[in-house]
Amino acid sequence: MNSKQRILAILITAIGAVAVTTGCAVTSGQSSVGEYVDDKTISTRVKSRLAQDPVASAMRTQVETQDGVVQLSGFAASQAEKAKAAEIAGEVPNVKGVRNDIIVRPANN
């Protein structure tokens, strides 16, 4: 190995070591990549189950998840629909809590 190749190999090794040891820093209050993916998975599962339920409305319900806590918002035609949406969200694996901010607004007659 000539000196240029040796220097290049040392530089590549050094850059690799720096990249591995520094990585992406997560500061206080931020989610890690794994937590972000888990939250997205939880939201997707809640939306899917809402879409399959005959009482709850996936179309009028927004679902957001942070740190395993699901927040439901939007509108429901009845208190039963609002309660059903919260029940469905609470049954999804890895859900730590449910904030039900759905507003009951009966359909116009």
The 8 nearest C-alpha neighbors of each residue, nearest first, counted from 0:
[[1, 4, 5, 2, 3, 6, 8, 7],
 [2, 0, 4, 3, 5, 6, 7, 8],
 [1, 3, 5, 4, 6, 0, 7, 8],
 [4, 2, 6, 5, 1, 7, 0, 8],
 [3, 5, 7, 1, 2, 6, 0, 8],
 [4, 6, 2, 8, 3, 7, 9, 1],
 [7, 5, 9, 3, 8, 4, 2, 10],
 [6, 8, 4, 10, 5, 9, 3, 11],
 [9, 7, 5, 11, 6, 10, 4, 12],
 [10, 8, 6, 12, 7, 11, 13, 5],
 [11, 9, 13, 7, 12, 8, 14, 6],
 [10, 12, 8, 14, 13, 9, 15, 7],
 [11, 13, 9, 15, 10, 14, 8, 16],
 [14, 12, 10, 16, 15, 11, 9, 17],
 [15, 13, 17, 11, 16, 12, 10, 18],
 [16, 14, 18, 12, 13, 17, 11, 19],
 [15, 17, 13, 19, 14, 18, 20, 12],
 [16, 18, 14, 20, 15, 19, 21, 13],
 [19, 17, 15, 16, 21, 20, 22, 14],
 [20, 18, 16, 17, 21, 22, 15, 14],
 [19, 21, 17, 18, 22, 16, 15, 23],
 [20, 22, 18, 19, 17, 23, 24, 16],
 [23, 21, 19, 18, 20, 24, 17, 25],
 [24, 22, 25, 21, 18, 31, 20, 19],
 [23, 25, 26, 22, 21, 31, 29, 27],
 [26, 24, 29, 23, 31, 27, 30, 28],
 [27, 25, 29, 28, 24, 30, 31, 23],
 [26, 28, 29, 25, 30, 24, 31, 66],
 [27, 29, 26, 30, 25, 31, 66, 65],
 [30, 28, 27, 26, 25, 31, 35, 34],
 [31, 29, 34, 35, 32, 28, 25, 66],
 [30, 32, 34, 33, 35, 25, 29, 36],
 [31, 33, 35, 34, 36, 30, 37, 25],
 [34, 32, 36, 31, 35, 37, 30, 38],
 [33, 35, 37, 31, 36, 32, 30, 38],
 [36, 34, 32, 38, 33, 37, 30, 31],
 [35, 37, 39, 33, 38, 34, 40, 32],
 [36, 38, 34, 40, 39, 35, 33, 41],
 [39, 37, 41, 35, 64, 40, 36, 65],
 [38, 40, 36, 42, 37, 41, 43, 35],
 [41, 39, 37, 43, 38, 42, 36, 44],
 [40, 42, 38, 44, 39, 43, 37, 45],
 [43, 41, 39, 45, 44, 40, 62, 64],
 [42, 44, 40, 46, 41, 45, 47, 39],
 [45, 43, 47, 41, 42, 46, 40, 48],
 [44, 46, 42, 48, 88, 47, 43, 49],
 [47, 45, 49, 43, 44, 48, 57, 50],
 [48, 46, 44, 50, 45, 49, 43, 51],
 [47, 49, 51, 45, 50, 46, 44, 52],
 [48, 50, 57, 46, 52, 51, 47, 55],
 [51, 49, 57, 47, 48, 52, 46, 56],
 [52, 50, 48, 49, 47, 53, 57, 55],
 [51, 53, 49, 54, 50, 55, 48, 56],
 [52, 54, 55, 51, 56, 50, 49, 80],
 [55, 53, 52, 80, 56, 83, 79, 84],
 [56, 54, 80, 84, 52, 49, 83, 53],
 [57, 55, 58, 59, 49, 60, 50, 54],
 [56, 58, 50, 49, 60, 59, 46, 55],
 [57, 59, 56, 60, 50, 61, 49, 46],
 [60, 58, 73, 57, 74, 56, 61, 75],
 [61, 59, 73, 57, 72, 58, 56, 74],
 [60, 62, 72, 71, 73, 59, 63, 57],
 [63, 61, 71, 70, 42, 60, 72, 64],
 [64, 62, 70, 69, 42, 71, 61, 65],
 [65, 63, 69, 38, 68, 42, 67, 70],
 [64, 66, 68, 67, 38, 69, 63, 35],
 [65, 67, 68, 38, 34, 64, 30, 35],
 [66, 68, 94, 95, 65, 64, 38, 69],
 [69, 67, 96, 95, 65, 64, 66, 97],
 [70, 68, 64, 97, 63, 98, 96, 67],
 [71, 69, 98, 63, 62, 97, 64, 99],
 [70, 72, 99, 62, 100, 61, 101, 98],
 [73, 71, 101, 100, 61, 60, 70, 99],
 [72, 74, 60, 101, 59, 61, 102, 71],
 [73, 75, 102, 101, 59, 103, 104, 60],
 [76, 74, 103, 77, 81, 104, 80, 102],
 [75, 77, 105, 104, 103, 106, 80, 74],
 [78, 76, 80, 79, 75, 103, 105, 81],
 [77, 79, 81, 80, 82, 103, 76, 75],
 [80, 78, 82, 77, 81, 83, 54, 76],
 [79, 81, 55, 83, 77, 78, 82, 54],
 [80, 82, 78, 84, 79, 83, 75, 101],
 [83, 81, 79, 85, 84, 80, 78, 86],
 [84, 82, 86, 80, 85, 81, 55, 79],
 [83, 85, 87, 81, 86, 82, 55, 88],
 [86, 84, 88, 82, 83, 87, 89, 99],
 [85, 87, 83, 89, 84, 88, 82, 90],
 [88, 86, 84, 90, 85, 89, 83, 48],
 [89, 87, 85, 45, 90, 86, 91, 84],
 [88, 90, 86, 87, 91, 85, 94, 97],
 [89, 91, 87, 88, 92, 86, 94, 85],
 [92, 90, 89, 88, 94, 93, 45, 44],
 [91, 93, 94, 90, 41, 89, 95, 44],
 [94, 92, 95, 67, 91, 41, 37, 90],
 [95, 93, 67, 92, 96, 91, 68, 89],
 [96, 94, 67, 68, 93, 97, 69, 89],
 [97, 95, 68, 94, 69, 89, 98, 67],
 [96, 98, 69, 68, 70, 99, 89, 85],
 [99, 97, 70, 69, 100, 71, 96, 68],
 [98, 100, 71, 101, 70, 97, 85, 72],
 [101, 99, 72, 71, 98, 102, 70, 73],
 [100, 102, 72, 73, 74, 99, 71, 81],
 [103, 101, 74, 75, 104, 73, 100, 72],
 [104, 102, 75, 77, 74, 76, 78, 105],
 [103, 105, 76, 75, 102, 74, 106, 77],
 [106, 104, 76, 77, 103, 107, 75, 108],
 [105, 107, 76, 108, 104, 77, 75, 103],
 [108, 106, 105, 104, 76, 77, 103, 75],
 [107, 106, 105, 76, 104, 77, 75, 103]]
